[in-house]
Amino acid sequence: MKLKILIIGSSGQIGGALLDVLSKNKAFKVVGADKISSKGTPFLDITKKRGVNRFFKKIKPQVIILLAAFTNVDACEDRRTFAYNTNVKGVNNVVQAAKRNLAKLIYISTAYVFDGKRGDYKEDDKPHPINFYAKTKLEAERIIQKELKDYLIIRTNWIFDLGYDQKNFVIRLLNTLKKKESLKVPNNQYGNPTLARNIAWVLEELIRKNKKGIYHIAGRDKMSKYQWAIRVAKHFNLDHKLIIPVSSKTLKQKARRPKKDDLNLTKAKKELNTKLLSLKEALVLLNQRIKL
């Protein structure tokens, strides 16, 4: 009998990658759902408790992958009620439905739960969020840990890919450089550039092995956002001189960003067989889908 997997938030980068990857596994029956209307995708708004309960009663998922969230970090500062309703109350609605259905919950969180003062964060390091978005994600993590026994919390950062949505840094960068326009990029923010498909491959293994707990899953290279941009531009033979290094303060972003947001991947490397990609490996895969 196939394992029924529900992906909530299937229209985004990771959700799209998961639909592609998990649907190819003959041991899984995969259903996607999203608040964003798209062809053939069932509608699900996690902020509507009754709707969530009806959906779960109909689908009867055994594994839920929860990606749906309000992820605009700056907008979260202005729209705090909406952010809280989605990222905390909405998550709790899914948690309670998972609990009633005796289902496993896989929650996609963020490296932003850390303050970024030192970097190289391990799974058991103490979180200290410095913006409202991150505070909602951490509160959701704690609800999951309190209410459920069978869960996975995946912290990641700097997601990019092509073929799912176009809202990531790499695609915006490429589009800007193709138009011969300059772009200011912070040189004092550090993280792990992470291909969405790489996360999907790792999650497939985590599901197969029935892993539980918290895992840091990201690309294995750590660098500044400026270094990332330069490497992307050079890989695609675009003018990297159009990329202007700046301090994050000059961007006057509404929400504070952690400076050193990179994750320690030792646990994942030790326990899993799926390779965490370098940026070069990820860009080669991206190159197979892109046309400049």
ABEGO torsion letter per residue (X at the ends): XBBBBBBBGAABAAAAAAAAAAAABAABBBBBBBABBBBGBBBBBAABAAAAAAAAAAAGBABBBBABBBABAAAAAABAAAAAAAAAAAAAAAAAAAAAAGBBBBBBBBAAABAGAAEGBBAABBBBBABAAAAAAAAAAAAAAAABABBBBBBBBGBBEBGABAABAAAAAAAAAAAGBBBBBBAABBBBBBBAAAAAAAAAAAAAAGBBEBBBBBBABBBBAAAAAAAAAAAAGBBAAABBBBBAAAAGBABBBBABABBBAAAAAAABABBBBBAAAAAAAAAAABBX
